[in-house]
Amino acid sequence: MTSRKFIVPALLALLVAGCSETKQITHELASPNGENKITFSLNGNMPTYTVNHEEKEIITPSALGFVLKNEDLTKDFELVDVETSTHDDTWEQVWGEKKNIRNHYNEMVVKLQSKEKHNLEIQFRAFDDGVAFRYVFPKQNIKDSIFIMDEVTAFNLKEDGKAWWIPAYQENRYEYLYEASPVSTLDVVHTPLTIENKDGVVVSFHEANLVDFASMVLRHTEGSNLKSELVPWADGVKVRTTETFTSPWRTIQIGEKPGDLITSYMILNLNESNVLTDTSYIEPFKYTGIWWGMHIGKYTFWESEKQGATTKNAKEYIDFNNKEGINYLLIEGWNKGWTPAWYENRMHMFSFTENADNFDLEKVVEYGKSKGVNIIGYHETGSNLINYLKEIDEGFALYKRLGIHNVKIGQVGSKLNMKEWHHGQFGVNYYRYVLKKAAEYGLAVNFHEPIKDTGERRTYPNMMAREGSRGMEYNAWSEGNPPSHETILPFTRLLSGPMDFTPGILDVEVTQGYPGKRVHTTAAKQLALYVTIYSPIQMLADLPENYEGNPAFQFLKDVPTDWEDTKVLNGEIGEYITTVRKDVHSADWYLGSITNEKARDLEVSLDFLDTDAQYEAQIYADAEGTDETHNPAKVSITKQNVTAKDKLTLKLGASGGTAIRFKKL
């Protein structure tokens, strides 16, 4: 690692434009390769910034600062000092889409003082894949509580680009289909917000290292201008703190093409290093679950004649897993509290230690151990956190006693405790508390109905995956996810971190499900999703009977969940994407390619493979004439030898895909 720090005036541009009324002080910070630049200015004592990518202006002069309950930290500043440094090191992920990540940036710290003699620092970092900044309000002569009422950070876009967005302040949190429209037509939207300009440059706005702060959404103001908006507490205050605060990083990832955003690790680099001393219980895996059958109506979540979580059903799933070499099983509904309309009940009460009728957790865990199958714990809070936090230690202690090291935790409900937004400061602190508590008990976490990911998996690698978008279950009981949905997610939601999307439905017409409901893909596309949608834990979501005897199931057994490297070969947002990943435990590569409702042929070069080596390409593709509505479950399986000098033409049916294992010979 190299790091240097120095006083900036001798090395950065400093412009003082003398005028009887105003003066402008400007400092510029460039990324290591010089392509991305962020410029801080103090105009008439008001702080602003701009962002440029090469010669293109991305962000025009935009406001910086906060409004506190008793002070305006947006103007009347004096510049106290500016310092810069550079940093370059490489760190290793406990698990991830890329094992070794380089963290290379230049930093500028601007120190300001308000007319009230309060200090505020703005820390800027410039990376080759984007820029970021955050605010630090250091400890000073403030004895009372600090209430942040507004953040004025603006993102004034030079161009009215095409944005892919989902709405903020909605009942279902993040579970909406993405829409595409000009920035100038937006209202209030969640991040990551991805925008493509006419010249092809793509930018994505998000935040990193969200700790003890409100989540940021973006509100359209005028023209192509956006403004940070902090999700409030129920009483309207945005952030409560004492003495000091540090905001999350406001991040702007920049790429020449959409795929560049996917292989940007800036969000992770802006988080703190791993703080867990014991990571022995943390491992990527694939799992099955008594889950899809509940969503399609074959089983119920609650005690009934069709109850899914029974000891008998659990043992049958364990036997299937043992036969197929799948080491994990999730059993939802194992505990007391599930009723047909539980989600309609305000502050519903679940037990986190008491077995449902017809189920014995201890016997199931022991049976699983005898068959080499680990049970994943499940806690549904119903957003009744008063009840959950009373029982969380007892529930986690039960799992620890039984040797369970993974837990899925749901927060179904429009607001936490029927009062607070999931992504306000209350929710942010709740999720971090639960994650830390899980680590105390040796548990890795899969959050559903979560706060958005901002890279905390680097600091707490027991944060494995989360939901935070429309997943597979919407295909079981709603109009479903359209063919474009999975071609948008990698460029939007997945930029924040792994998603528990729960792919792998090979019976895409859902023959045992509700009439008129189906998965809007081919089976081959379902295979490809294991490569295009990243998660260290991947569910094999279909019913066991739909896997048994199906030759396409072999790919799902083979595909890893931990990777040495990731590359995006091609992609257009909402149209198609082709991703390749190298297995961390072997020399094999895996490819996933998917398309929207349009059939298309994509030629890909195999130059990512090792030179002077031969591979067997095991190809799982849409059979001839197959698409979403024509024989969608049919998968063509072929093999051929290839080298890095070869090219392949991938033939994707409408809402189809191709999945390939490149096995090194």
N, C-alpha and C positions, 0 to 999 in steps of 0.2 A: 504494500500500500504506500502511496505517496500522497502527502498533503502539505500544502504551503499556505501561509497566511501573511498578508502584508497590507499596509495602508495604501488605499487606492489612488489618491490624486495623481501620483506620478505615472500611473499605468493605465488609468481609464480616462475616457474623454470627460472633461469637466468644462462645461460652458456656463459662464455667468454673463448674461446679457443685461448690461446696465440700463436702467430706465428710472426716471424720477418716481414712477408709481409701482412698477413691478420688476422682478428679476426672475430669471429662469435658470435653474441649476439642473444639469443633466448628467447622468452617469449611465454608461452602456456596458452590458455584460454579454459576452458571446460564448457559445458552446465550444467544446474542445475542437470541433472541426470547423467552427466559424459560421455554420449555416444558420443556426438559430440565435437570435439576439433579442434580449429584453432590455428595454431602456427605461430607467426611472427618471422622473422629472419632478421638480418642485416649482410649480407655476403659481406665482403670487401666493406662496406659502401653502398651496394645495398640492398634495402628492398625486401623481398619475404615473401610468406606465404605458408602453407600447411593445408590440411583439412583431418581429420580422423573421421571415424564413427566406434565406438567400436575399434576393432583391424584392421579395414580395411582402407587402405590409399585410399582416394577418389581423392584428389588433391595433386600432387607432387609439389616440390618447383616451385613457379610461381611468375612472376614479378609484382611489384606494382609501381604506379607513373604516372606522366604526362609529356608531352613535351609542354612547352609554346613557344610562338613565340621567346622569347629572353632568355629562360632558360630551362635547362634540369632538371626536377624534378624526375629523375629515379635513380640517383646515387650520390655518394659523400655526403652522409648524415652522420650526427652524431646523436646519441640518446641523447635527452635532458631529457626525463622523461617518465615514464609509470605509469598510474593510472588504478585502477580497481574499479568496483562497482557491485552491484547486485540489481535487480529490480524485484518486484513481486506485481502485482495488477490485478484486474479484472474490465473490463469496459463493458458498455452496449451499443449495437448498436441501433441506431434509427430504423433501419430495417436491416434484414440480414438473412443469412442462419443459424446463431447461435446467440441467443440473448446476452448471456454473454460470453465474451472472456477473458481468462487469458493471461496476458502479463508477462512472467517470463523468464528472461535472465540474464546472466553474461556479463559484459562489460569490455573491455580493451581499453584504449586510449593511443596510442603511439605518442609521440611528437618528431618530428625530426627537424633538422636544416640543410639546404643545405650549400654548400661551399660559396654560395652567401649571406649567413646569412638570408635566408628566411625560415620561419617556415611552416611546414606541419604536420597536425595531421591525423592519420588514426584511425578511431573508429571501433572496432571490437565488435560484439555481438554474443554470442553463445546461441541458444535456443535448446530445446529438439527435435525440428522438423527441425533444420537446423542452418546455420550460415550466417552472413552478415557483410559487412564492407563498410565504405564510407570514403571519403577524405574531410577534412576541411582545406581550405587555409585561415587563419585568416587575419584580417586587419593588415597591416604592412607598411613598408616604400616603397610602390609602388603607385605612383601618376598617372601614365598613365594607359590606358586600358589594361586589361589582355586578351590575345588571347590564348585559348587552341587549340593546333594543333593536339594533339594525346593523347589518354589514353593507357598506355602500360599494364594495368591489364590483366594478363593471367590466364587461367584456364587449367592447364596441367593435363589432366585426367590420372589416373593410368591405367585405362582400356579403351579399344576401344569399348565402349558400343554401344547399339542400340539406335539411336536418332530419335525422331519424330519432323519433322521440316517443315517450310515453308520458301521460299526465301525472302531475303531483297532486297531493291532497285528495286522494281517492280511496274508497273503501277497501279495495283489494291491493293496496300498497303498490307493488310493482307488477302485478299480474295482468298486464294489458298487451294487446298487440301493438307493435310499433307502426307508427305512421310516418310518412315522408312528406315534408312540405318546406317552403322557404322559411328561413329564420324569422322574417318579418311577420309571419302569420302565427307564431307561437303564442301561448299564454304562459302557464307555469309548468315546467317540465322537470323530470328527474335527470340526474346524471348517472352514468356516462351519457353525454349528449354528443353524438357524432355528426359532423358537418362536412360535406364535400363541396368544394368550390368548383367553378367552371373550368379552371385550369388543371383540375385533377388533384390539387393539394387537399389532403384530408386532415381535419383536426378533431380532437375529442376532448371535451371538458369534463373534469371529474375532480375528485379530491383524494388525498392520501393521508394516512395516519390520523384517522378520526378518533380522537380520544377526549372524553369529558367535554363535548361540544355538541352543538346542534348540527345535524346534517344540512348540507347546502342543496337547495334546488335553484333553478334558474328561471327568472321572470323576464319576459320580453317587455321592453320599455317603449322604444320607438325605433323606426327604421330597422336596421339589422343589429340593434343593441340589446344586450342582455345584462341582467344585474343579479348578483348573488342575493339569495333570500334564505335566511336561517329558519328552519322549521321550529315553530314556537311551542312553548309550554301551553297548557290550557289557559293560563292567565295572560298570555300574550308576550311574556318575557321570552327572549330568544335563548340567552345563555346566562346561567347563574354561576358565579365564581367568587373567590375571595383572594385578595392581594395580587394575583397574577393570572394570566391566561396565555396559552399558546394555541393558535388556530390550527386546523388541519392545513395541509398544503393545498393550494388551489392549482390544479394541474392542467396543462394544455399540451397534449401529445400531438405531434405533427409528423405527417408522412407524405411521401410523394405518391403513394398508392395505398389503397385501403389495407392491404395485407401488412404494411409496415406498422400499423397500429397494434396488430395482434402480437408481433414479435418485439414490441416495446416493453421493457421491464421497469420503466420509470416509476410506476406506482409502487412496486415492491421496493425499489431502491430508496424511496422516500420514507420508508418505515424503519423502525429500529431493528437491530439484529435479534436473533433468537434469544429469549430469556429463560427458556426451559432447560434445566440441567438434565432432566431425564426425558428422552424421546424414544425410549425402547418400545413403548406400547403404540407408537404412531407408525402406521404402515398403510400404503395405498392398497386397495383391494377391489374386487368385484363381488357383488352380492345379489341374492334373490330376495323375494319378499312376499309375504301374504298381504298383497297390496293391490295389484292390478285387478285381481278377482273381486275385491271390495268395490273398486271404482266402476267396474262394468256390471255390477249387480249380481255376480255369481255368489258372493259372500256378503255378509254385513260386518260392519266395524263393531257392532254391539252383540250382546248375548241374544241368540235367537236360534231357530232351527237351521239357519244358513250361516251361523257364526263362523267367521274366518279364523280367529285366533283361538283354536282349540289345541289341546295337547296332541290329539290324533293328527290334525292337519300339519302341525309343526314337525312331527316325526316324519311324515311323508315328504315334506320339503327337505328335511335334513337328509333323508335317504337319497333323494334326487341329487342334492348338492354333493354328497359323498361319491355317488356314482360318476358325476361329471367333473369332479375336482374343483368345485366352487366352495370357498372356505367360510363364507359369511351368509347369515340369514337375518333379515329384519322381520319382526312380527309386530304389526300395529294392532292395537286393541287388546293387548294381553292383560291390561289392568282394569280395575273397577272405575266406572264413571261414564262409560260410553252408552249413549242412548240414541234413538232414531233422530232426535232433533236437538242434540246437545248444543250445537253451534248457534241455535236461536235463543238460548238461555243466557241472560246477563250473568256474568261472573260464575260460570259453570264450575262445579267442583269435581276434579279428578283425584283419584288416589294414585300415588307413585310407588306404592309398596304392596298393595293388595291385589291378588290374582282375580281376574274375571272368572265367572263360572266356566267349568269345563277346560280350565287351563291351569297348569302347574309350572311356573317359571323354573323352579329349581330342577324338576325332572327333565324339562326340555333342555336346559343348559347342560346337564349331565349327559343326556343322550347325545347332544351335539358334540360334546368333548369326545365321546367314545367313537364318533364318526369323523372327527377332524373338522367339525363345523362350528364356528364361533357365532354366538347370538349377538345381535346389535340391539341395544336398549332403545326404548322409545318413550318419550315424555311429550304428551300434548297438554299444553297449559291452558288452551282456550283463551289466552291473553289475560287470564285471572292470575296475575303475578303475586297478589297477596297470598293466595292459596299455595302457589308453586314455591315461593321463596320460604314459606314455613316448612315445606317438606323436602326441599332440594337436597339437603345434607343426608337425610334418611334415604331418599331415593338413590342418590349417587353411592352411598355406602352399601346399599343392597347390591348394586352392580359390581362394586369393587370386591365384595365378599364372594360373589359368584364368578369372578374372573372375567367380567365383561369390560371391554376397553373402548367401546364405541357407543355413542348415543345420538339418536335423531331427536331434535327438540322442536316442537311446533308451537306457533303463537297465533293460531287462527283467531281472527277478530279484527274489526276495523280499527280499534284503538286498544292500547294496553290499559288494563284496569278500567275499560270503558271510558277513558278520559284522555290519555296522552297518545300522540302519534308514535308509531313504531320508530320513526327516524328523527324524532326530536332528541334533545339532550337526555331526557329521562330514558328513552329507549336505548340510545347509544350506550349509556352507562349500565343499563340492565344487561344487555348482551355481553359487554366486556366482563361484567361481574360473573355471569354464568360461565363464560369461557375460562376465566381464571379458576373458578370453583371446580370446573371439570378437570382441569390440570391437577388440582390437589388430589383428586381421586383416580388419576391415571386414565382419564377418559378423553377420547378424541370426539369432536362435535360436528354434526351436520345440522345446521339451523334451517328450518323452514319458516316462512313468513318472517324473514330476517330484516335486520338493517343491512344496507348495501355493503359490499366488500370494499375496503379501501386499502388493502394490502396487509392487514393485521396477521395474515398467515405467516409472514416472515418472522414476526415477533413471537407469535404463539402458533407454532406449526401443528398444534392439536386442533386448530380451526381448519377442518378438512374441506368442507364444501357447504354450499347453502343453496336455497331456492332463489327467490328474488326475481322471478320472471314466470311467464306462462310455461308450465312444463307439460309432460306427456298426458297427465290425467285429464286435461281439458278435452282431449279427443274422446274420452270415455262417456261424457255426459253433457257436452255442449256442442256448439257448431264446430268445434275443433280448431286446431291451429292450421292456418292456410299453408300451402307449399312454400311460400317465401319466408315463413317464420324462422326456420332453422338457418336460412342463408343471411338473415339479419343479425341474429344473436352474436356470432363471433365478432362482429364489428361494433357492437353496442354493449349489451349487458355483460358479455364475457370479457370485455376489456377490464372490468373491475376485479375479476377473479373467477375461480371455478364454480360451476353450477351443477347441482344434482338434478339434471334434466330427466333422468330415468328413461333412457331409450331402450331399444331392443325388442320392440313389439313385432314379431314376425307374422302373426295372424293379423295383418293390418286391416282386414275387413271386419275384425272383432266379431267372429261368428257366434260367440257365446254372450255377447253384450246386448246393450239396449238397441232396439230397432232404429235404423237410420243413422247410427253413430259409427264412426270408423276413424282410423288414422289416415291422414291425407298425405301419405308417402308410399313408396314401394318398400318392400322388405330390404332390398339392397341399400336403400338410403338409410334405413335403420341401422344397418351394420356400419355404414360410413360415419354416422354420428359419433361413434366412439372415438374417432380421430378428430373430427372437426369441432366437437364440443368437448372442451377439456374439463376433466375432474379427476382427482386422485382416487375417488370412489365412484364406481360406475355400477348402476343397477342393471341386472338382466331382468327387465321388468315384466316380461310375458309370463303366462302360465306355464308350468313345467311341461304339460302335455303338448304345448305348441313348439317346444324345443326338442323333445324326444323324437329321434328318427329324422330330424331335419338337418340335411347336410350343411346348411348355412350356419347352423349353430357352432360349427367348428371355429369360425372366425371369432365369435364372441368368447369362446374359451381361450383362444390364442392371444387376443389383443391385450397388451399391457395397460397399466394405469399409472406408470411412472416412467419418465422420459429423460433421455440424455440431451436431446435437442429437438427443436421444432422449427419448421420452415413452412411458409405459405407460398405455394407455387403459382396460384392465380386467385382472383376473386373480385367480384363487384358486389357492392352492398345490395342485398335483396335479390340478387340474381343467381350467383353460384360461388363456390369456393372449393379449392383443393388444398389440403393440408397434409404434410408428411411429418412423422415423428419417429425418432430413433429410440428403441428400447434401451433403458438404462442398464439392463441385466444381460443383454446379448448384442450381437452385431446386426440384428434385424431392424428393418424400417417398416413402417405401416403408413398407408395412404388412405385418406378419405376424401371423396369428391361428391358434392351434392349440388342439385339445381332446384330452381323454383318451379313454377307451373310450366315452364318451357323446356322441351327436350332440347338437348344440345350435345355436340361433340367437342371435347376438349383435348388438345394435344399437350402432353406434358413431357418435359425432358427428365431423364433419370440421373442427371449429373450430381444429385445429392448423394448418390451411392458411392461407396469406396471405389476408387479407381483400381484397375487391375484385379478386380474380384468379380465372381459370378454369383448371381442370386437366382433363386427360384421364385418367380412372381406367382403367388396364389391369388387369383383374381375372382372376386365375387361381384357380379355385375347384374344389372337389369337384363333379364332374358329378352331375346328379340321379340319386339312387339309389346313389351311390358311397359306400363306406365301406371300412374295413380289409379286409373279407372279400368285398365285392361290387364287382367291377370297379375295384379300388383305383388302377390306373394311369391311369384316365380323368380328364382335367382339362378343365374348361369354361373357355374364354377369351372374355371379352366386354370391351367398352369403353363408357364413358359419360362425359359431361361433368359435372363437379361443382364446387361452390364450398365455402367454409368454412361456409356456412349449412346445408349438406345433412347428412343422416344416411344411413348404409348399413346394411342388415341382412346380416350375414355368416352363411351357412348352412354349418355344418361337419358333415360326416359323422362317424361314429364313428372316432376316431383320425385325423380329417381336419384340413384347414386351408384358409386363404385367403391368397394373396399378392397385393398390389396395388402397382403403380407409379402414383404421381400425378404425371403429367408436366405441368408448368406451360406453359400455352398463351400 
